């Protein structure tokens, strides 16, 4: 699993404060620790930076590249800011996060990716928003995103399709459809582009104590669908253990066998079953309940584990 570290994110109060103070040590420490914990690239979500983009994006690149060598992913709606950052990159091939199929973004962003030899994350979202169904998301990729990349001579190998994770709290119906979108995208184009998602989005707006559980159960399901790349938290050791279990086929414990059974069910396009889990075990019972909400079989509520 290729993990893009998510922790340099403007939504964090600590990141906001450090950016305001231009605290290079804070960002360098956070960058190094993410890489040490397994991140193979780093997402830099700085927000739009409408007033200071010309200074902030280059400063961040110089700050982070001073201590790590991994690719930097520029996560912003400010294309001028992204371009200012790309001009300062001296190490690994950068990533632009992201374009969508909205006409203005699709016209401009792939050209910038091509100009600066950047990989491009492309969202399956059009002018009318994010479609629920897997087929509609796949159609956006094969009818708009991939053809536009080819039109500007951006190699498909540099294109990363993001079929979009939405929160189970309020957008529950999207969750199972994403599984199907990932499965179909792998066979809808030859050669298939890479696929990535923002995994932690699935647990946005849910109680903090349930976030890791929801993230890792969804991660296991998406790995079963074939996902090999994600923006995620490299400090989440439970999530990384699930990734290890599935990648190494570790069936040495009952817990590991349940994760493997879930992933294998999805890979076979079968419905996960309660018999795949030891429901006498409290942890595995929570896992099964979480799978049920992610499949949209049981309506999500913050207290779903107590039901």
Helices and strands as residue ranges (DSSP letters): E 2-9, H 13-21, H 24-36, E 41-45, H 53-65, E 71-75, H 79-86, E 95-99, H 103-115, E 119-123, H 134-140, I 141-145, H 146-151, G 156-158, E 159-162, H 172-185, E 194-195, E 197-198, G 199-203, H 208-225, E 229-232, H 237-248, H 254-267, G 274-276, H 282-294, G 304-306
